[in-house]
Amino acid sequence: MCQDCHHHLPWNHHACRRCAEPLGQRHPTSAAAELCGRCVARPPALTSCHAPLLYHAEVARLVHRFKFHADCHAGHMLVALFAEHLLDDSAGDRPDVLLAVPADGVRARQRGLEHAEWLTCQLAGYLALPVMVARRRLGAGQAQRGLSRSARLRNLRGSFVIDGPLPPHVALVDDVMTTGATIEQLARCCKQAGARRVDAWVMARTPVC
């Protein structure tokens, strides 16, 4: 990607540190100002969310090529952009382990790629981090598309299983975060499995406000 194209990507520069929801152009003057209203009113299970890009324009096209056409070249570009963001974030603590947000098995087979698992393995290799596995319960939850956040949370309740105890600090990896309901439910499951801190690492964020 040339420097000009890189500069004009839809970067998520100023976002809530808990859920990565864009906060607009205002400059925070306190810790509370770094949170969106939703996270202030109801703190999520996540400690932080890294989502360097917005799901828009060229980024949306890259994600679509990767996710629905198994285009690994597009996937490698997303990983490179995310890794660049992590390296620039000198204050960010590295997790003990990465965990892919598990896809529905039927839809993953239809697409021909477990996209979150693929992204997790690429990032794990790049950053020399171990990987652990979560899975969806068989038949748990209908498709999430078109549901509100509260409906998604209800739909996903009890959907995830993690075998064995987790280390203290876990990062959940996915391609796009929309309402955050899927990651929220998996983060709760991680804490029940022993994690004390759960972060989200997503390539792009869809604004929900």
Secondary structure, 3 states (H helix, E strand, C coil): CCHHHHHCCCECCCECCCCCCECCCCCCCCCHHHCCHHHHHCCCCCCEEECCEECCHHHHHHHHHHHHHCCHHHHHHHHHHHHHHHHHCCCCCCCCEEEECCCCHHHHHHHCCCHHHHHHHHHHHHHCCCEECEEECCCCCCCCCCCCHHHHHHHHCCCEEECCCCCCEEEEEEEEECCCHHHHHHHHHHHHCCCCEEEEEEEEECCCC
